[in-house]
Amino acid sequence: MARIDDYKQALALVREELSKKTLEQVADFSGAELLQSSEGEKAFSLHFLKKEIKISWPDLVVSTKQPGGDLSIQQQVLLLHYILGAASTSGSHIAGEWIAFQDIPDGRFYLDAFLKRAKVPLVGAFGTQPEKLIEVATKAYGAVPFDHGDCSVLVKALPLIDVALILWKGDEEFPPEGNVLFDKSISMILSAEDVAWLAGMIVYPLIGMAKP
């Protein structure tokens, strides 16, 4: 498991890489909005799981004004990795094609982490009450219905990243099953390790909301 020092180092490294880009590059290519205060301070904003995120420029401090919305260092690293990945693609876009986690480059290497952080908890929490997934995902993220499985939703995680949560109801023969799919373009923006973290960041708040 990564230590806090590892995340601090990752944060420093991604800030160094982003400092080589222009503000216009990182904002335009990531789907962010440029901000400038009356005092001339520059920043950009984007939505991450329905939270409005502000990233200052050029120091790249990540923050949100949402109540109880303090961002963990893992979330900060993920968001800056997203910004860097999007800027490095020179303009990615939603592909409209869906892939499983193991289809992402190095996805098979991080598959166990993905299963533990996302798929297994998703099925464990919602497999017997799949309609609850639609209820809480709509409330938490503004998710919309999706056309896979018996119950599924589409989550706009970031401007260029769509994630689908899918459940199949069990019966006398088979237990409930589920999956998390990603728009194919995610492979150009985030590493498999980041995608595994992102999937967990989506699923775990939903599990908390679903508890009595």
Summary of the structure (lengths in Angstrom):
residues: 212
radius of gyration: 17.5
end to end distance: 30.4
largest distance: 65.5
contacts: 654
relative contact order: 0.16
helix: 44%
strand: 23%
